[in-house]
Every structure is written in C-alpha cells, then in structure tokens.
C-alpha cells in the first residue's frame, strides 16, 4: 500500500502505473519520515504542479499548505483529488515561484516548512531561490532535485523545451527553450552553508533493489543523479 494508490482514479494517472509507483516510493522517503515535523505546520510548496505534493503535506498533518505554480492548467487539475478535507487545507497560486515568494515576503508571511521538490534543476537562479526561502524563516527545507555528478562546486547548464509541463516555464515571452542549471552536490552544500543551513543528505541506498524500478534516476552512475537533502537553520 502506498499513499498515492488513489491516483489511478484520476484520468491522467489511470494509464501511468510507473508514475504512481514512483510517487509512492518518493513519498515514503520525502514525506512519511518527516510527518512529526510537518504536523500542525504551515507549508510552502514551490512549483506545486497539480498539487500532488501539497496534498501529501496536507495529509501529513500540515495546518495549511500554499503552493506556487506557474501553469494555471496544472492548478485546475487539483480539484480532481479525492478528499475534500485535505484539498481545503491547500491554496494553489498561479505565479512564477520567485515573484510568488517575493509577494509572500512582502506580505509578512512565514512558513515552517518549504518544499523544493523537482524544481531546482529547472531554474537558473538557485542561490536567489534559497535567499528568498531563508526570508520565509522555515525550520525545515526539503530539497529533491537532480544534481550534477561533477567534481567541485559547479552548475551544469542545459537547455530544455518549455512546452513540456514537467519543464521550466518560459523565461521570456515566446521562448521555446529555456536555459536551466543543474547544481553539483557540492554546490548545493555550499549554498546551504553560506546561508546558515545544515545540509543532511537522505540515503536512497536504504531502498531495497527490488523497489527501485521506477526511481532509477536516484541511482545513475554518470552525468547527473537525483538526490534529496534536508536543510535546517543552524542555531
């Protein structure tokens, strides 16, 4: 049994068992062990897609979840998620994540937990993102991203199409290809360090090999590998 076992009831997931299995494995690592830190807390979910992680934060006991997503058509899909009492905890705002965070900061908003899930490798301004996150005063930042397998504190530049809903939104009007950056593991640690965060990497090797079919990107040996770290402010 997995948290996202309900997804096949939603049309867009009904013929995509791989995504459902993948989301379940990621939930077991990213959300389930952190429920005590999420329960009763305000959560900000950056690049919220159709609200699937925001929904998981709500189910983990968050008192309120705000998601920022740049594509309104994805936000509109959230109404299809099943449990109304969980949907009612979630507010999804259509905005660029940087502009959205600036507005939250200007309004004096703070959050206990910030999710940076699946977005860090679709942007260029990584350090600015974490500077803005820091101004929101979270006690926990969950970062799940692809990271470059290159030595040193580097960012690997890549182009990606903007017409794929899983990719970057256009950075200028009419843009078909966006420039994105994939930070190395050491670059992530450096950004965390100078902003006063401890950086704890989760160990995906804890997942047994017979459950890795749909999460192979966490085990790539070359170029880039997905990973997860938890940032907590140093006291």
C-alpha positions in Angstrom: 0.0 0.0 0.0 1.2 3.5 -0.8 -0.1 7.0 -0.2 -0.7 7.7 -3.9 -2.6 4.5 -4.6 -5.7 6.7 -5.3 -4.1 8.3 -8.3 -5.3 5.8 -10.9 -8.8 7.0 -10.1 -7.8 10.3 -11.7 -7.9 10.1 -15.5 -4.5 11.5 -16.3 -2.8 8.9 -14.0 -5.1 5.9 -14.8 -2.8 4.6 -17.5 0.5 5.6 -15.9 1.3 2.9 -13.3 5.0 3.9 -13.4 4.3 7.4 -12.1 2.1 6.1 -9.3 4.7 3.6 -8.2 7.4 6.3 -8.4 5.3 8.8 -6.4 4.7 6.2 -3.7 8.4 5.4 -3.3 9.3 9.1 -3.1 6.5 9.7 -0.6 8.0 7.0 1.7 11.3 8.9 1.7 10.3 12.5 1.4 7.2 12.9 3.5 6.5 9.9 5.7 9.6 10.1 7.9 9.0 13.9 8.4 5.4 13.8 9.5 6.2 14.9 13.0 7.9 18.0 11.6 5.1 18.7 9.2 2.1 18.1 11.5 0.5 21.4 12.6 2.8 23.5 10.5 2.4 26.0 7.6 4.0 24.6 4.4 5.0 26.3 1.2 5.3 24.1 -1.9 7.3 25.6 -4.7 6.4 24.6 -8.3 3.4 22.7 -7.0 2.4 21.1 -10.3 -1.1 19.7 -9.9 -0.9 19.9 -6.1 0.1 16.3 -5.6 2.9 17.1 -3.0 0.8 19.9 -1.4 -1.9 17.2 -1.0 0.6 14.9 0.7 1.7 17.7 3.0 -1.9 18.2 4.0 -2.4 14.5 4.6 0.8 14.5 6.8 -1.0 16.9 9.1 0.1 20.4 7.9 -2.3 23.0 9.2 -2.1 25.0 5.9 -0.3 24.4 2.6 0.3 27.1 0.0 1.6 26.1 -3.4 3.0 28.3 -6.1 2.8 27.0 -9.7 3.4 28.8 -12.9 0.9 26.9 -15.1 -2.8 27.5 -14.3 -3.9 24.4 -16.3 -2.0 22.3 -13.8 -3.6 24.1 -10.8 -7.0 23.4 -12.3 -6.4 19.7 -12.1 -6.2 19.8 -8.3 -10.0 19.8 -8.0 -9.9 16.1 -9.0 -8.0 15.0 -5.9 -10.4 13.0 -3.8 -10.5 14.1 -0.1 -12.2 17.5 0.3 -10.9 18.0 3.8 -7.3 17.7 2.5 -8.0 19.9 -0.5 -9.5 22.6 1.8 -6.1 22.9 3.6 -4.4 23.8 0.2 -4.2 27.1 -1.6 -2.6 27.0 -5.0 -1.4 30.3 -6.5 -0.5 30.8 -10.2 2.7 32.7 -10.3 6.4 32.5 -11.1 8.0 31.0 -8.0 10.4 33.9 -7.5 7.6 36.5 -7.9 5.4 34.5 -5.7 7.9 34.2 -2.9 8.6 38.0 -3.1 4.9 38.6 -2.6 4.7 36.3 0.4 7.7 38.0 1.9 6.3 41.5 1.2 3.0 40.4 2.9 4.9 39.3 6.0 4.2 35.6 5.6 6.4 33.0 7.1 6.4 29.2 6.7 7.6 26.4 9.0 8.4 24.0 6.1 9.3 24.7 2.4 9.2 22.1 -0.2 11.7 22.5 -3.1 10.6 19.3 -4.9 11.5 18.7 -8.5 12.2 22.4 -9.4 15.8 23.2 -8.5 17.1 21.7 -11.8 14.6 23.7 -13.9 15.8 27.1 -12.9 19.0 29.3 -13.2 18.8 31.4 -10.0 19.5 28.7 -7.4 21.1 31.0 -4.9 18.4 33.6 -5.2 15.8 30.9 -4.6 17.4 29.9 -1.3 17.9 33.5 -0.3 14.2 34.1 -0.7 13.4 30.8 1.1 15.5 32.0 4.0 13.5 35.1 4.3 10.4 33.0 4.9 12.0 31.6 8.1 11.4 27.9 7.7 12.8 25.4 10.2 12.9 22.7 7.5 13.5 22.9 3.8 13.1 19.7 1.8 15.1 19.7 -1.5 14.7 16.9 -4.0 16.5 17.5 -7.3 18.8 16.2 -9.9 22.4 17.1 -9.1 25.4 17.1 -11.5 28.0 14.3 -10.8 30.9 16.7 -11.4 33.7 17.5 -9.0 33.7 20.8 -7.3 31.0 23.4 -6.6 29.7 23.8 -10.1 26.4 24.3 -12.0 25.9 22.4 -15.3 24.0 24.4 -17.9 21.4 22.7 -20.1 18.6 23.8 -22.5 15.1 22.3 -22.2 11.9 22.8 -24.0 9.2 24.9 -22.3 6.2 23.1 -24.0 6.6 20.2 -21.6 4.6 20.7 -18.4 7.4 19.0 -16.4 10.0 21.5 -17.6 10.7 25.2 -17.0 8.1 27.8 -17.8 9.2 30.3 -20.4 11.8 32.8 -19.1 10.9 35.4 -21.8 7.7 35.7 -23.9 7.5 33.2 -26.7 10.5 31.2 -25.5 10.7 27.6 -26.8 13.9 26.6 -25.0 14.9 27.7 -21.5 18.3 27.7 -20.0 18.5 25.8 -16.8 21.2 24.9 -14.3 21.9 21.6 -12.6 24.0 22.2 -9.5 26.5 19.6 -8.2 26.1 18.0 -4.8 28.9 20.2 -3.6 27.3 23.3 -5.0 24.1 22.5 -3.0 26.2 22.1 0.2 28.0 25.4 -0.5 24.7 27.4 -0.9 23.3 25.8 2.2 26.5 26.6 4.2 26.7 30.3 3.4 23.0 30.8 4.2 23.4 29.2 7.6 21.8 25.8 6.9 22.9 22.4 7.9 22.6 20.1 4.9 21.6 16.5 5.6 21.5 14.1 2.6 19.0 11.3 2.7 20.3 7.8 1.9 18.5 6.4 -1.1 20.5 3.2 -0.8 18.1 2.3 2.0 15.5 1.5 -0.6 16.0 -2.2 -1.5 16.9 -3.0 -5.1 13.6 -4.8 -5.7 11.8 -1.4 -5.2 14.0 0.7 -7.5 12.4 0.0 -10.9 10.6 3.4 -11.2 13.2 5.5 -9.3 16.3 4.7 -11.3 17.3 8.4 -11.5 18.3 8.2 -7.8 21.0 5.7 -8.8 22.5 7.0 -12.0 26.3 6.4 -12.1 27.1 9.2 -14.6 26.4 12.8 -15.5 23.6 13.5 -13.0 21.8 11.8 -10.2 18.7 12.7 -8.3 19.1 13.2 -4.6 17.4 14.6 -1.5 18.6 16.9 1.3 17.1 18.4 4.3 18.1 22.0 5.2 17.7 23.2 8.8 18.9 26.5 10.1 22.0 26.4 12.4 21.2 27.8 15.8 
